[in-house]
Amino acid sequence: MGFIRRGLCYLCLFFPLWVNAGQIAQVVASVGSNHALRAGQQVSLQRAAPINAGDELNTGAGARLVVKFNDGTVLTLGENTQLLLNDWQYNNKAQDNHAGFKLGAGVFRMITGAITQQADPDLNIETPIGSIGVRGTDFWGGYLDADAIDVILLEGEHKIEVSNALGSVLIASPGYGVTMKQGAAPAQPIKWGSQKLQRAVQTIKMPE
């Protein structure tokens, strides 16, 4: 799985201090046309732009967007992605931190930070087909195909729960993924072949 890291290691560079009280993250890299919907206004997202709780992040055709949160979580969005940051509460002295995002379209990769390093992690990502419950890991999720949500555990020791109204499954091993389709319970995890894995990686890979 080592090749997945290539081109993304720079995301762990030192990070600037927050500049406003409502800020929860900051743009690390922005390629192409990216913006946030914030209080009814469209805000361009360039490198070092602040990200606030409640922002809806949107990327354009061929675009990439990388943001780093105040706990160290790194989120990468592929092209034509819509992700609402509807809940983010993090305090490094608290044990009741929580986060909730809502994916409307597209793909993302998340490498979780300190927000999941508590006794009972609470980070959930809703999609139109089901939800992804995260306890601390490196994973990819989104639409590889128009009719399904795919989720794969890339690295990490914590399980991912993928669920909808019809069932729930756990991804426990890196390299294994789950597919969700409308009207069906999430499929059992299977090990992804190199071709499918490469398809996923290419969706969030930064241009060289």
C-alpha positions in Angstrom: 0.0 0.0 0.0 3.1 2.3 0.2 2.5 3.8 -3.3 -0.7 5.4 -2.0 1.4 7.7 0.1 3.4 9.1 -2.8 2.4 12.7 -3.8 0.5 13.2 -0.5 3.3 13.2 2.2 3.5 17.0 2.0 0.1 17.2 3.6 1.8 16.7 7.0 3.8 20.0 6.8 3.6 22.5 9.6 0.3 24.4 9.6 -0.4 28.1 10.2 -2.2 29.4 13.3 -6.0 30.0 13.0 -6.9 33.5 12.1 -10.6 33.7 13.1 -12.7 32.2 15.9 -15.1 30.3 13.6 -12.3 28.6 11.6 -12.0 24.9 11.9 -9.6 24.2 9.0 -7.4 25.8 6.3 -6.8 25.1 2.7 -3.4 23.4 2.2 -3.6 23.0 -1.6 -6.1 24.1 -4.3 -6.0 23.1 -7.9 -8.6 24.3 -10.4 -11.9 26.0 -9.5 -12.9 25.4 -5.8 -15.3 27.3 -3.6 -17.3 27.2 -0.4 -20.9 28.1 0.1 -20.9 30.1 3.4 -24.0 31.8 4.7 -25.5 32.0 1.2 -22.3 33.4 -0.3 -19.8 31.8 -2.7 -16.3 32.1 -1.4 -13.3 31.1 -3.5 -10.9 28.6 -1.9 -7.3 29.2 -2.6 -4.2 28.1 -0.6 -4.4 29.3 3.0 -8.1 30.2 2.8 -10.0 29.6 6.1 -12.6 26.9 6.3 -15.5 27.4 8.8 -18.0 25.0 10.4 -21.1 24.8 8.2 -19.2 25.4 4.9 -20.2 23.4 1.9 -17.1 22.6 -0.1 -17.4 22.4 -3.9 -14.8 21.4 -6.4 -14.9 21.9 -10.2 -14.0 19.7 -13.2 -10.4 18.5 -12.9 -10.0 20.2 -9.5 -8.4 19.0 -6.3 -8.8 20.5 -2.8 -6.8 19.7 0.3 -7.8 21.0 3.7 -6.2 20.4 7.2 -8.4 20.7 10.3 -7.5 22.1 13.7 -6.9 18.5 15.1 -4.6 17.5 12.3 -7.2 15.7 10.1 -6.4 16.0 6.4 -9.2 15.9 3.9 -8.6 15.6 0.1 -11.5 16.2 -2.4 -11.5 15.1 -6.0 -13.2 16.8 -8.9 -16.9 17.6 -9.0 -17.3 16.9 -5.3 -19.8 18.5 -2.8 -19.2 18.0 0.9 -21.0 19.8 3.7 -19.1 20.3 7.0 -22.3 20.4 9.0 -20.7 19.4 12.4 -17.2 19.9 13.8 -16.5 20.2 17.5 -12.9 19.7 18.6 -11.1 20.7 21.8 -7.8 19.0 22.7 -8.8 18.9 26.3 -12.2 17.4 25.8 -13.4 13.8 25.4 -16.7 14.6 23.7 -15.4 15.8 20.4 -17.6 15.0 17.4 -17.8 15.6 13.7 -20.4 15.0 10.9 -20.1 15.6 7.2 -22.5 15.1 4.3 -21.3 14.0 0.9 -23.5 15.1 -2.0 -21.3 14.1 -4.9 -17.8 13.1 -5.8 -15.0 11.5 -3.9 -12.7 12.1 -0.9 -9.9 10.8 1.1 -9.6 11.4 4.9 -6.6 10.8 7.2 -8.0 11.4 10.7 -6.3 13.3 13.4 -6.8 13.8 17.1 -10.6 14.1 16.9 -10.8 10.3 16.8 -8.2 9.8 19.5 -10.6 9.6 22.4 -12.4 6.8 24.3 -15.5 6.9 22.1 -14.8 8.5 18.7 -17.7 10.2 17.0 -17.0 11.0 13.3 -19.7 10.2 10.7 -20.0 10.9 7.0 -23.5 10.7 5.5 -24.0 9.9 1.8 -27.1 9.6 -0.3 -26.9 5.8 0.1 -25.7 5.2 3.6 -23.2 6.4 6.3 -19.6 5.9 7.1 -18.6 5.7 10.8 -15.0 6.4 11.4 -12.9 5.7 14.5 -9.5 6.9 13.3 -7.9 5.8 10.1 -6.9 6.6 6.5 -9.7 5.8 4.0 -11.2 6.8 0.7 -14.9 7.1 -0.1 -17.2 8.3 -2.8 -18.6 7.6 -6.3 -16.3 5.5 -8.5 -19.4 4.6 -10.4 -22.6 6.7 -10.7 -24.9 4.1 -9.0 -22.8 3.2 -5.9 -20.8 4.5 -3.0 -17.5 2.7 -2.5 -15.4 2.9 0.7 -11.9 1.4 1.2 -9.6 1.3 4.2 -6.2 2.4 3.1 -4.2 2.3 6.3 -4.8 2.1 10.0 -5.7 -0.2 12.9 -9.3 1.0 13.4 -12.4 -0.4 11.7 -14.8 1.6 9.5 -18.5 1.0 9.8 -20.5 1.3 6.6 -24.2 1.2 7.1 -27.7 2.1 5.9 -31.3 1.2 6.8 -30.8 -2.3 5.5 -27.6 -3.4 7.2 -24.2 -2.7 8.5 -20.7 -4.1 7.9 -17.2 -3.4 9.3 -14.0 -2.9 7.2 -11.2 -4.2 9.5 -8.3 -4.8 7.1 -6.4 -2.3 4.9 -6.9 -2.9 1.2 -10.5 -4.1 1.8 -13.5 -2.1 0.6 -17.3 -2.1 0.7 -19.9 -1.1 -2.0 -23.3 0.4 -1.2 -26.1 0.6 -3.7 -29.7 2.0 -3.3 -32.2 -0.5 -2.0 -29.6 -3.0 -0.7 -27.6 -3.6 2.4 -23.8 -2.8 2.2 -22.0 -5.7 0.6 -19.4 -7.6 2.6 -15.9 -6.3 2.5 -13.7 -7.6 -0.3 -10.0 -7.1 -1.1 -9.8 -4.6 -4.0 -7.7 -5.5 -7.0 -5.0 -3.1 -8.1 -7.1 -1.7 -11.0 -9.9 -0.6 -8.8 -7.5 0.7 -6.1 -5.7 2.7 -8.8 -9.0 4.2 -10.0 -9.7 5.4 -6.5 -6.2 6.8 -5.9 -6.3 8.7 -9.2 -9.4 10.6 -8.2 -7.7 12.4 -5.4 -4.1 12.4 -6.7 -2.5 15.9 -6.9 -1.1 16.9 -10.3 2.7 16.4 -10.5 
